[in-house]
Amino acid sequence: NGPTYGSGFRINPEADASDGLLDLCTIHYAPLGRALRLFPVVKRGQHASLPEVHFYRIQRLTIESRLPLNAQMDGEVFHGQRFEVTVLPQALLVRC
């Protein structure tokens, strides 16, 4: 739930892992040519003003589909038709 994803993609540049909320970025369908042009813009975190991009700060998310979906979280793959995500504020103790 931080600002970067994968190899430095700044998918949620304003995300705060300590605020008790899940930062969600959705990018609506774009034709292949447009999607390829979006790629470097999203990587730099400069996509907030694009019309196909929306940001949400939520506590809970449910995704349902008629057909099975593939999803991944931190590299672990999941399959299913329903996924539920809930934020557990301050549930992880990090010591430096």
Biopython code that builds the backbone (N, CA, C, O; Angstrom):
import numpy as np
from Bio.PDB.StructureBuilder import StructureBuilder

atoms = [
    (1, "ASN", "N", (0.826, -1.192, 0.000)),
    (1, "ASN", "CA", (0.000, 0.000, 0.000)),
    (1, "ASN", "C", (0.871, 1.256, 0.000)),
    (1, "ASN", "O", (0.501, 2.278, 0.579)),
    (2, "GLY", "N", (1.992, 1.172, -0.633)),
    (2, "GLY", "CA", (2.874, 2.324, -0.724)),
    (2, "GLY", "C", (2.775, 2.988, -2.086)),
    (2, "GLY", "O", (1.964, 2.582, -2.919)),
    (3, "PRO", "N", (3.583, 3.994, -2.316)),
    (3, "PRO", "CA", (3.501, 4.742, -3.568)),
    (3, "PRO", "C", (4.084, 4.021, -4.778)),
    (3, "PRO", "O", (3.712, 4.330, -5.911)),
    (4, "THR", "N", (4.990, 3.065, -4.564)),
    (4, "THR", "CA", (5.621, 2.399, -5.701)),
    (4, "THR", "C", (5.245, 0.930, -5.770)),
    (4, "THR", "O", (4.811, 0.336, -4.783)),
    (5, "TYR", "N", (5.420, 0.358, -6.951)),
    (5, "TYR", "CA", (5.049, -1.022, -7.219)),
    (5, "TYR", "C", (6.094, -1.613, -8.153)),
    (5, "TYR", "O", (6.617, -0.921, -9.027)),
    (6, "GLY", "N", (6.394, -2.884, -7.969)),
    (6, "GLY", "CA", (7.309, -3.567, -8.881)),
    (6, "GLY", "C", (8.673, -2.914, -8.908)),
    (6, "GLY", "O", (9.275, -2.671, -7.862)),
    (7, "SER", "N", (9.153, -2.634, -10.087)),
    (7, "SER", "CA", (10.503, -2.079, -10.253)),
    (7, "SER", "C", (10.500, -0.552, -10.250)),
    (7, "SER", "O", (11.161, 0.075, -11.078)),
    (8, "GLY", "N", (9.762, 0.040, -9.325)),
    (8, "GLY", "CA", (9.770, 1.488, -9.186)),
    (8, "GLY", "C", (8.622, 2.219, -9.850)),
    (8, "GLY", "O", (8.684, 3.440, -9.993)),
    (9, "PHE", "N", (7.567, 1.510, -10.265)),
    (9, "PHE", "CA", (6.393, 2.178, -10.823)),
    (9, "PHE", "C", (5.731, 3.003, -9.730)),
    (9, "PHE", "O", (5.354, 2.464, -8.690)),
    (10, "ARG", "N", (5.588, 4.288, -9.952)),
    (10, "ARG", "CA", (4.965, 5.180, -8.973)),
    (10, "ARG", "C", (3.457, 5.215, -9.226)),
    (10, "ARG", "O", (2.896, 6.252, -9.581)),
    (11, "ILE", "N", (2.814, 4.061, -9.037)),
    (11, "ILE", "CA", (1.403, 3.898, -9.363)),
    (11, "ILE", "C", (0.500, 4.746, -8.472)),
    (11, "ILE", "O", (-0.529, 5.237, -8.937)),
    (12, "ASN", "N", (0.858, 4.929, -7.212)),
    (12, "ASN", "CA", (0.097, 5.752, -6.263)),
    (12, "ASN", "C", (1.041, 6.746, -5.595)),
    (12, "ASN", "O", (1.406, 6.562, -4.434)),
    (13, "PRO", "N", (1.438, 7.791, -6.305)),
    (13, "PRO", "CA", (2.461, 8.699, -5.774)),
    (13, "PRO", "C", (2.116, 9.337, -4.431)),
    (13, "PRO", "O", (3.020, 9.695, -3.675)),
    (14, "GLU", "N", (0.830, 9.486, -4.117)),
    (14, "GLU", "CA", (0.416, 10.133, -2.867)),
    (14, "GLU", "C", (0.091, 9.127, -1.759)),
    (14, "GLU", "O", (-0.365, 9.530, -0.689)),
    (15, "ALA", "N", (0.312, 7.843, -1.984)),
    (15, "ALA", "CA", (-0.044, 6.813, -1.003)),
    (15, "ALA", "C", (0.762, 6.961, 0.278)),
    (15, "ALA", "O", (1.937, 7.328, 0.262)),
    (16, "ASP", "N", (0.093, 6.665, 1.389)),
    (16, "ASP", "CA", (0.720, 6.710, 2.714)),
    (16, "ASP", "C", (0.403, 5.391, 3.409)),
    (16, "ASP", "O", (-0.743, 5.153, 3.790)),
    (17, "ALA", "N", (1.394, 4.543, 3.576)),
    (17, "ALA", "CA", (1.180, 3.217, 4.160)),
    (17, "ALA", "C", (0.746, 3.274, 5.617)),
    (17, "ALA", "O", (0.315, 2.260, 6.165)),
    (18, "SER", "N", (0.849, 4.425, 6.252)),
    (18, "SER", "CA", (0.512, 4.514, 7.679)),
    (18, "SER", "C", (-0.827, 5.190, 7.953)),
    (18, "SER", "O", (-1.156, 5.427, 9.116)),
    (19, "ASP", "N", (-1.615, 5.510, 6.918)),
    (19, "ASP", "CA", (-2.856, 6.253, 7.150)),
    (19, "ASP", "C", (-4.080, 5.373, 7.382)),
    (19, "ASP", "O", (-5.173, 5.899, 7.596)),
    (20, "GLY", "N", (-3.930, 4.049, 7.345)),
    (20, "GLY", "CA", (-5.054, 3.153, 7.592)),
    (20, "GLY", "C", (-5.990, 2.999, 6.408)),
    (20, "GLY", "O", (-7.076, 2.438, 6.555)),
    (21, "LEU", "N", (-5.596, 3.480, 5.242)),
    (21, "LEU", "CA", (-6.426, 3.378, 4.048)),
    (21, "LEU", "C", (-5.667, 2.653, 2.941)),
    (21, "LEU", "O", (-4.437, 2.674, 2.891)),
    (22, "LEU", "N", (-6.421, 2.020, 2.065)),
    (22, "LEU", "CA", (-5.856, 1.369, 0.890)),
    (22, "LEU", "C", (-5.924, 2.359, -0.262)),
    (22, "LEU", "O", (-6.994, 2.884, -0.570)),
    (23, "ASP", "N", (-4.808, 2.612, -0.888)),
    (23, "ASP", "CA", (-4.765, 3.512, -2.036)),
    (23, "ASP", "C", (-4.908, 2.674, -3.301)),
    (23, "ASP", "O", (-4.082, 1.806, -3.584)),
    (24, "LEU", "N", (-5.966, 2.947, -4.053)),
    (24, "LEU", "CA", (-6.290, 2.177, -5.246)),
    (24, "LEU", "C", (-6.206, 3.083, -6.461)),
    (24, "LEU", "O", (-6.769, 4.177, -6.467)),
    (25, "CYS", "N", (-5.509, 2.632, -7.482)),
    (25, "CYS", "CA", (-5.430, 3.347, -8.754)),
    (25, "CYS", "C", (-6.042, 2.451, -9.822)),
    (25, "CYS", "O", (-5.629, 1.303, -9.986)),
    (26, "THR", "N", (-7.024, 2.973, -10.545)),
    (26, "THR", "CA", (-7.592, 2.233, -11.670)),
    (26, "THR", "C", (-7.268, 2.979, -12.955)),
    (26, "THR", "O", (-7.300, 4.208, -13.005)),
    (27, "ILE", "N", (-6.961, 2.223, -13.973)),
    (27, "ILE", "CA", (-6.712, 2.793, -15.298)),
    (27, "ILE", "C", (-7.680, 2.106, -16.249)),
    (27, "ILE", "O", (-7.561, 0.910, -16.516)),
    (28, "HIS", "N", (-8.629, 2.866, -16.753)),
    (28, "HIS", "CA", (-9.649, 2.310, -17.631)),
    (28, "HIS", "C", (-9.023, 1.885, -18.949)),
    (28, "HIS", "O", (-7.948, 2.354, -19.323)),
    (29, "TYR", "N", (-9.701, 1.002, -19.637)),
    (29, "TYR", "CA", (-9.204, 0.441, -20.885)),
    (29, "TYR", "C", (-8.722, 1.539, -21.832)),
    (29, "TYR", "O", (-9.361, 2.581, -21.980)),
    (30, "ALA", "N", (-7.604, 1.285, -22.454)),
    (30, "ALA", "CA", (-7.067, 2.166, -23.496)),
    (30, "ALA", "C", (-6.584, 1.283, -24.641)),
    (30, "ALA", "O", (-6.030, 0.211, -24.396)),
    (31, "PRO", "N", (-6.784, 1.711, -25.881)),
    (31, "PRO", "CA", (-6.250, 0.940, -27.009)),
    (31, "PRO", "C", (-4.737, 0.759, -26.862)),
    (31, "PRO", "O", (-4.081, 1.525, -26.156)),
    (32, "LEU", "N", (-4.200, -0.240, -27.520)),
    (32, "LEU", "CA", (-2.796, -0.615, -27.347)),
    (32, "LEU", "C", (-1.839, 0.562, -27.530)),
    (32, "LEU", "O", (-0.931, 0.742, -26.718)),
    (33, "GLY", "N", (-2.019, 1.351, -28.557)),
    (33, "GLY", "CA", (-1.124, 2.487, -28.793)),
    (33, "GLY", "C", (-1.137, 3.467, -27.637)),
    (33, "GLY", "O", (-0.085, 3.937, -27.204)),
    (34, "ARG", "N", (-2.318, 3.775, -27.137)),
    (34, "ARG", "CA", (-2.443, 4.688, -25.992)),
    (34, "ARG", "C", (-1.832, 4.046, -24.745)),
    (34, "ARG", "O", (-1.131, 4.713, -23.984)),
    (35, "ALA", "N", (-2.094, 2.769, -24.537)),
    (35, "ALA", "CA", (-1.555, 2.068, -23.364)),
    (35, "ALA", "C", (-0.027, 2.091, -23.370)),
    (35, "ALA", "O", (0.591, 2.275, -22.322)),
    (36, "LEU", "N", (0.575, 1.910, -24.519)),
    (36, "LEU", "CA", (2.036, 1.944, -24.606)),
    (36, "LEU", "C", (2.583, 3.332, -24.285)),
    (36, "LEU", "O", (3.655, 3.456, -23.692)),
    (37, "ARG", "N", (1.848, 4.382, -24.676)),
    (37, "ARG", "CA", (2.280, 5.745, -24.339)),
    (37, "ARG", "C", (2.071, 6.050, -22.858)),
    (37, "ARG", "O", (2.788, 6.874, -22.289)),
    (38, "LEU", "N", (1.095, 5.392, -22.226)),
    (38, "LEU", "CA", (0.840, 5.601, -20.795)),
    (38, "LEU", "C", (1.927, 4.977, -19.922)),
    (38, "LEU", "O", (2.219, 5.476, -18.835)),
    (39, "PHE", "N", (2.513, 3.906, -20.392)),
    (39, "PHE", "CA", (3.465, 3.126, -19.604)),
    (39, "PHE", "C", (4.546, 3.981, -18.940)),
    (39, "PHE", "O", (4.679, 3.920, -17.718)),
    (40, "PRO", "N", (5.325, 4.776, -19.682)),
    (40, "PRO", "CA", (6.370, 5.574, -19.021)),
    (40, "PRO", "C", (5.810, 6.692, -18.142)),
    (40, "PRO", "O", (6.445, 7.083, -17.162)),
    (41, "VAL", "N", (4.638, 7.205, -18.480)),
    (41, "VAL", "CA", (4.017, 8.263, -17.676)),
    (41, "VAL", "C", (3.641, 7.713, -16.302)),
    (41, "VAL", "O", (3.871, 8.360, -15.281)),
    (42, "VAL", "N", (3.059, 6.509, -16.287)),
    (42, "VAL", "CA", (2.698, 5.863, -15.021)),
    (42, "VAL", "C", (3.959, 5.521, -14.234)),
    (42, "VAL", "O", (3.997, 5.718, -13.020)),
    (43, "LYS", "N", (4.976, 5.022, -14.895)),
    (43, "LYS", "CA", (6.223, 4.670, -14.199)),
    (43, "LYS", "C", (6.798, 5.870, -13.456)),
    (43, "LYS", "O", (7.324, 5.723, -12.353)),
    (44, "ARG", "N", (6.703, 7.052, -14.051)),
    (44, "ARG", "CA", (7.218, 8.270, -13.407)),
    (44, "ARG", "C", (6.252, 8.852, -12.375)),
    (44, "ARG", "O", (6.617, 9.771, -11.641)),
    (45, "GLY", "N", (5.024, 8.328, -12.308)),
    (45, "GLY", "CA", (4.043, 8.857, -11.361)),
    (45, "GLY", "C", (3.418, 10.156, -11.813)),
    (45, "GLY", "O", (2.989, 10.959, -10.985)),
    (46, "GLN", "N", (3.360, 10.376, -13.121)),
    (46, "GLN", "CA", (2.824, 11.618, -13.667)),
    (46, "GLN", "C", (1.488, 11.394, -14.371)),
    (46, "GLN", "O", (1.192, 12.061, -15.363)),
    (47, "HIS", "N", (0.689, 10.470, -13.872)),
    (47, "HIS", "CA", (-0.540, 10.071, -14.543)),
    (47, "HIS", "C", (-1.815, 10.565, -13.865)),
    (47, "HIS", "O", (-2.907, 10.251, -14.339)),
    (48, "ALA", "N", (-1.721, 11.315, -12.790)),
    (48, "ALA", "CA", (-2.896, 11.705, -12.005)),
    (48, "ALA", "C", (-3.918, 12.501, -12.811)),
    (48, "ALA", "O", (-5.115, 12.379, -12.554)),
    (49, "SER", "N", (-3.495, 13.296, -13.760)),
    (49, "SER", "CA", (-4.429, 14.156, -14.492)),
    (49, "SER", "C", (-4.987, 13.506, -15.761)),
    (49, "SER", "O", (-5.775, 14.134, -16.468)),
    (50, "LEU", "N", (-4.603, 12.285, -16.061)),
    (50, "LEU", "CA", (-5.081, 11.628, -17.278)),
    (50, "LEU", "C", (-6.533, 11.189, -17.114)),
    (50, "LEU", "O", (-6.918, 10.742, -16.033)),
    (51, "PRO", "N", (-7.355, 11.307, -18.174)),
    (51, "PRO", "CA", (-8.787, 11.014, -18.043)),
    (51, "PRO", "C", (-9.114, 9.557, -17.724)),
    (51, "PRO", "O", (-10.156, 9.285, -17.128)),
    (52, "GLU", "N", (-8.256, 8.619, -18.103)),
    (52, "GLU", "CA", (-8.551, 7.208, -17.843)),
    (52, "GLU", "C", (-8.054, 6.724, -16.485)),
    (52, "GLU", "O", (-8.200, 5.547, -16.154)),
    (53, "VAL", "N", (-7.469, 7.622, -15.700)),
    (53, "VAL", "CA", (-6.887, 7.264, -14.405)),
    (53, "VAL", "C", (-7.748, 7.814, -13.270)),
    (53, "VAL", "O", (-8.154, 8.976, -13.290)),
    (54, "HIS", "N", (-8.021, 6.960, -12.275)),
    (54, "HIS", "CA", (-8.796, 7.369, -11.097)),
    (54, "HIS", "C", (-8.113, 6.821, -9.849)),
    (54, "HIS", "O", (-7.613, 5.697, -9.849)),
    (55, "PHE", "N", (-8.097, 7.617, -8.797)),
    (55, "PHE", "CA", (-7.516, 7.224, -7.518)),
    (55, "PHE", "C", (-8.613, 7.171, -6.467)),
    (55, "PHE", "O", (-9.526, 7.996, -6.463)),
    (56, "TYR", "N", (-8.513, 6.190, -5.576)),
    (56, "TYR", "CA", (-9.472, 6.034, -4.482)),
    (56, "TYR", "C", (-8.695, 5.721, -3.209)),
    (56, "TYR", "O", (-7.662, 5.054, -3.252)),
    (57, "ARG", "N", (-9.193, 6.202, -2.086)),
    (57, "ARG", "CA", (-8.667, 5.830, -0.764)),
    (57, "ARG", "C", (-9.816, 5.156, -0.031)),
    (57, "ARG", "O", (-10.845, 5.771, 0.250)),
    (58, "ILE", "N", (-9.618, 3.884, 0.271)),
    (58, "ILE", "CA", (-10.716, 3.070, 0.793)),
    (58, "ILE", "C", (-10.242, 2.229, 1.976)),
    (58, "ILE", "O", (-9.041, 2.074, 2.202)),
    (59, "GLN", "N", (-11.205, 1.689, 2.728)),
    (59, "GLN", "CA", (-10.887, 0.776, 3.828)),
    (59, "GLN", "C", (-11.132, -0.673, 3.439)),
    (59, "GLN", "O", (-10.537, -1.588, 4.008)),
    (60, "ARG", "N", (-12.016, -0.874, 2.463)),
    (60, "ARG", "CA", (-12.386, -2.244, 2.078)),
    (60, "ARG", "C", (-12.699, -2.266, 0.585)),
    (60, "ARG", "O", (-13.211, -1.295, 0.029)),
    (61, "LEU", "N", (-12.380, -3.394, -0.052)),
    (61, "LEU", "CA", (-12.635, -3.557, -1.482)),
    (61, "LEU", "C", (-13.098, -4.982, -1.737)),
    (61, "LEU", "O", (-12.507, -5.933, -1.226)),
    (62, "THR", "N", (-14.160, -5.131, -2.529)),
    (62, "THR", "CA", (-14.620, -6.437, -2.985)),
    (62, "THR", "C", (-14.670, -6.406, -4.506)),
    (62, "THR", "O", (-15.248, -5.495, -5.097)),
    (63, "ILE", "N", (-14.062, -7.403, -5.132)),
    (63, "ILE", "CA", (-14.092, -7.544, -6.587)),
    (63, "ILE", "C", (-14.791, -8.855, -6.892)),
    (63, "ILE", "O", (-14.408, -9.906, -6.379)),
    (64, "GLU", "N", (-15.827, -8.791, -7.735)),
    (64, "GLU", "CA", (-16.569, -9.988, -8.126)),
    (64, "GLU", "C", (-16.621, -10.070, -9.648)),
    (64, "GLU", "O", (-16.698, -9.054, -10.338)),
    (65, "SER", "N", (-16.577, -11.303, -10.159)),
    (65, "SER", "CA", (-16.615, -11.527, -11.594)),
    (65, "SER", "C", (-17.418, -12.788, -11.897)),
    (65, "SER", "O", (-17.414, -13.739, -11.115)),
    (66, "ARG", "N", (-18.100, -12.787, -13.029)),
    (66, "ARG", "CA", (-18.810, -14.003, -13.446)),
    (66, "ARG", "C", (-17.826, -15.104, -13.822)),
    (66, "ARG", "O", (-18.096, -16.287, -13.612)),
    (67, "LEU", "N", (-16.687, -14.709, -14.377)),
    (67, "LEU", "CA", (-15.662, -15.668, -14.780)),
    (67, "LEU", "C", (-14.499, -15.613, -13.801)),
    (67, "LEU", "O", (-14.246, -14.564, -13.208)),
    (68, "PRO", "N", (-13.785, -16.726, -13.617)),
    (68, "PRO", "CA", (-12.621, -16.713, -12.730)),
    (68, "PRO", "C", (-11.569, -15.705, -13.199)),
    (68, "PRO", "O", (-11.331, -15.542, -14.396)),
    (69, "LEU", "N", (-10.957, -15.046, -12.244)),
    (69, "LEU", "CA", (-9.911, -14.059, -12.506)),
    (69, "LEU", "C", (-8.588, -14.545, -11.944)),
    (69, "LEU", "O", (-8.558, -15.324, -10.991)),
    (70, "ASN", "N", (-7.505, -14.090, -12.529)),
    (70, "ASN", "CA", (-6.176, -14.287, -11.965)),
    (70, "ASN", "C", (-5.772, -12.978, -11.308)),
    (70, "ASN", "O", (-5.964, -11.907, -11.884)),
    (71, "ALA", "N", (-5.224, -13.055, -10.126)),
    (71, "ALA", "CA", (-4.755, -11.871, -9.412)),
    (71, "ALA", "C", (-3.432, -12.223, -8.758)),
    (71, "ALA", "O", (-3.104, -13.398, -8.591)),
    (72, "GLN", "N", (-2.670, -11.197, -8.389)),
    (72, "GLN", "CA", (-1.420, -11.440, -7.673)),
    (72, "GLN", "C", (-1.235, -10.361, -6.632)),
    (72, "GLN", "O", (-1.651, -9.216, -6.810)),
    (73, "MET", "N", (-0.603, -10.752, -5.545)),
    (73, "MET", "CA", (-0.266, -9.820, -4.482)),
    (73, "MET", "C", (1.121, -10.183, -3.991)),
    (73, "MET", "O", (1.352, -11.297, -3.521)),
    (74, "ASP", "N", (2.037, -9.244, -4.099)),
    (74, "ASP", "CA", (3.423, -9.475, -3.697)),
    (74, "ASP", "C", (4.005, -10.723, -4.347)),
    (74, "ASP", "O", (4.777, -11.452, -3.724)),
    (75, "GLY", "N", (3.629, -10.969, -5.610)),
    (75, "GLY", "CA", (4.176, -12.092, -6.353)),
    (75, "GLY", "C", (3.435, -13.401, -6.167)),
    (75, "GLY", "O", (3.720, -14.367, -6.875)),
    (76, "GLU", "N", (2.493, -13.463, -5.237)),
    (76, "GLU", "CA", (1.719, -14.686, -5.023)),
    (76, "GLU", "C", (0.453, -14.626, -5.869)),
    (76, "GLU", "O", (-0.292, -13.647, -5.809)),
    (77, "VAL", "N", (0.205, -15.683, -6.667)),
    (77, "VAL", "CA", (-0.915, -15.711, -7.599)),
    (77, "VAL", "C", (-2.140, -16.330, -6.931)),
    (77, "VAL", "O", (-2.038, -17.327, -6.216)),
    (78, "PHE", "N", (-3.302, -15.721, -7.177)),
    (78, "PHE", "CA", (-4.584, -16.202, -6.666)),
    (78, "PHE", "C", (-5.539, -16.353, -7.843)),
    (78, "PHE", "O", (-5.427, -15.632, -8.834)),
    (79, "HIS", "N", (-6.481, -17.293, -7.735)),
    (79, "HIS", "CA", (-7.507, -17.499, -8.754)),
    (79, "HIS", "C", (-8.854, -17.490, -8.049)),
    (79, "HIS", "O", (-8.985, -18.043, -6.957)),
    (80, "GLY", "N", (-9.848, -16.872, -8.654)),
    (80, "GLY", "CA", (-11.171, -16.889, -8.058)),
    (80, "GLY", "C", (-12.120, -15.939, -8.752)),
    (80, "GLY", "O", (-11.752, -15.216, -9.678)),
    (81, "GLN", "N", (-13.358, -15.963, -8.277)),
    (81, "GLN", "CA", (-14.385, -15.077, -8.811)),
    (81, "GLN", "C", (-14.726, -13.955, -7.841)),
    (81, "GLN", "O", (-15.442, -13.020, -8.197)),
    (82, "ARG", "N", (-14.219, -14.045, -6.622)),
    (82, "ARG", "CA", (-14.491, -13.012, -5.619)),
    (82, "ARG", "C", (-13.233, -12.804, -4.781)),
    (82, "ARG", "O", (-12.639, -13.755, -4.272)),
    (83, "PHE", "N", (-12.852, -11.559, -4.653)),
    (83, "PHE", "CA", (-11.699, -11.187, -3.833)),
    (83, "PHE", "C", (-12.134, -10.085, -2.875)),
    (83, "PHE", "O", (-12.807, -9.135, -3.274)),
    (84, "GLU", "N", (-11.749, -10.218, -1.618)),
    (84, "GLU", "CA", (-12.044, -9.197, -0.615)),
    (84, "GLU", "C", (-10.736, -8.734, 0.010)),
    (84, "GLU", "O", (-9.887, -9.545, 0.379)),
    (85, "VAL", "N", (-10.588, -7.430, 0.123)),
    (85, "VAL", "CA", (-9.405, -6.830, 0.735)),
    (85, "VAL", "C", (-9.887, -5.897, 1.834)),
    (85, "VAL", "O", (-10.778, -5.076, 1.616)),
    (86, "THR", "N", (-9.299, -6.027, 3.011)),
    (86, "THR", "CA", (-9.636, -5.165, 4.140)),
    (86, "THR", "C", (-8.348, -4.636, 4.748)),
    (86, "THR", "O", (-7.386, -5.382, 4.932)),
    (87, "VAL", "N", (-8.333, -3.356, 5.057)),
    (87, "VAL", "CA", (-7.172, -2.744, 5.697)),
    (87, "VAL", "C", (-7.245, -2.994, 7.194)),
    (87, "VAL", "O", (-8.290, -2.795, 7.813)),
    (88, "LEU", "N", (-6.145, -3.426, 7.769)),
    (88, "LEU", "CA", (-6.031, -3.596, 9.216)),
    (88, "LEU", "C", (-5.044, -2.541, 9.716)),
    (88, "LEU", "O", (-3.838, -2.787, 9.736)),
    (89, "PRO", "N", (-5.543, -1.370, 10.120)),
    (89, "PRO", "CA", (-4.644, -0.281, 10.520)),
    (89, "PRO", "C", (-3.704, -0.682, 11.651)),
    (89, "PRO", "O", (-4.119, -1.293, 12.636)),
    (90, "GLN", "N", (-2.454, -0.334, 11.493)),
    (90, "GLN", "CA", (-1.403, -0.552, 12.483)),
    (90, "GLN", "C", (-1.250, -2.018, 12.888)),
    (90, "GLN", "O", (-0.865, -2.313, 14.020)),
    (91, "ALA", "N", (-1.553, -2.951, 11.955)),
    (91, "ALA", "CA", (-1.467, -4.377, 12.261)),
    (91, "ALA", "C", (-0.055, -4.933, 12.081)),
    (91, "ALA", "O", (0.229, -6.039, 12.542)),
    (92, "LEU", "N", (0.817, -4.204, 11.433)),
    (92, "LEU", "CA", (2.170, -4.674, 11.171)),
    (92, "LEU", "C", (3.168, -3.829, 11.948)),
    (92, "LEU", "O", (3.214, -2.608, 11.801)),
    (93, "LEU", "N", (3.959, -4.487, 12.768)),
    (93, "LEU", "CA", (4.995, -3.799, 13.529)),
    (93, "LEU", "C", (6.291, -3.836, 12.731)),
    (93, "LEU", "O", (6.781, -4.910, 12.384)),
    (94, "VAL", "N", (6.838, -2.680, 12.444)),
    (94, "VAL", "CA", (8.085, -2.579, 11.699)),
    (94, "VAL", "C", (9.131, -1.957, 12.606)),
    (94, "VAL", "O", (8.937, -0.867, 13.144)),
    (95, "ARG", "N", (10.240, -2.664, 12.768)),
    (95, "ARG", "CA", (11.353, -2.138, 13.579)),
    (95, "ARG", "C", (12.533, -1.872, 12.675)),
    (95, "ARG", "O", (12.874, -2.681, 11.812)),
    (96, "CYS", "N", (13.145, -0.735, 12.885)),
    (96, "CYS", "CA", (14.308, -0.371, 12.065)),
    (96, "CYS", "C", (15.565, -0.432, 12.894)),
    (96, "CYS", "O", (16.653, -0.161, 12.386)),
]
sb = StructureBuilder()
sb.init_structure("model")
sb.init_model(0)
sb.init_chain("A")
sb.init_seg("    ")
for serial, (resi, resn, name, xyz) in enumerate(atoms, 1):
    if name == "N":
        sb.init_residue(resn, " ", resi, " ")
    sb.init_atom(name, np.array(xyz, "f"), 0.0, 1.0, " ", f" {name:<3s}", serial, name[0])
structure = sb.get_structure()
